Amino acid sequence: MTKPVAVSIEASQKKSFATAVDWPGWSRSGKSEALAIEALASHADRYAQVAKQAGEAFPMTDGDEFEVVERLDGSGATEFGVPSNVTEHDRRPITATEADRLARLVEAAWRTFDSIATAAPEELRKGPRGGGRDTSKIVDHVFGSEQSYASTIGIKTKPFDTDDRPALDTLRSAMLEVLRQPSDGSPIPNSKWTSRYAAHRIAWHALDHAWEIEDRTD
């Protein structure tokens, strides 16, 4: 048996997130802790492809190979659908080697989103009430959010249009440089986020929408 995957749980009254503490972006939600872990397990194969792009060996798991190592209360943001709390595991020190690993996984999450979005049709299948953004709107949202995340981790840049790919690539490179810095676990300078949480949040957002596009593509 492989070593259990360590998971943190962020739970509110209506929604819980299960997050693999050592795998940025592998975080899924459900109406309860059990359902969130079930959703996490159901996305293992998808996340394995991200890890492969980053050059990381990935522990294939099933539902009984997760170990909850931390639980914390969620907030309104949790119920809205965002894993928004910095955990104690996010405050662990990071060596130069581990920082490089986190940056490679974030970069792989971006490449996954870009590849899926590029291959997808513009019109996506709508939800049960006819809602949901089409591909270009999701791309705009993700690329716009990356500008916000960059600001959150202390990168100062002038706003640019979401279709300005050279500007986006430059911004992403700067974000990766921040994530590649070793850390004692304290927040990134001029930020409330630690490097581990920043990597989780940035990768999760890209993958969450990449998988949304896949699931809504006919």
Number of C-alpha atoms within 10 A of each C-alpha: 5 8 10 15 20 18 24 23 27 26 24 19 13 13 22 28 32 30 27 23 23 16 24 28 25 27 30 24 26 19 15 18 20 16 17 23 28 19 18 25 23 15 14 18 13 13 23 17 16 27 22 13 17 19 13 14 10 15 14 13 18 15 15 11 15 20 15 17 14 15 16 15 12 21 17 13 12 21 19 11 14 21 26 17 17 19 18 13 17 23 18 15 16 21 15 13 11 18 22 18 19 26 25 23 24 31 23 22 29 22 18 21 23 15 12 18 20 13 11 18 16 14 15 18 16 13 10 7 6 8 9 16 17 18 24 16 12 17 22 14 14 22 21 17 16 20 21 14 17 20 16 16 21 16 17 12 12 8 10 13 11 17 13 10 12 9 16 18 11 10 18 18 14 15 25 19 13 20 27 21 17 16 20 13 18 17 19 20 11 11 15 15 23 24 30 30 23 27 25 26 23 22 26 24 20 26 28 17 19 25 17 16 26 15 11 17 16 10
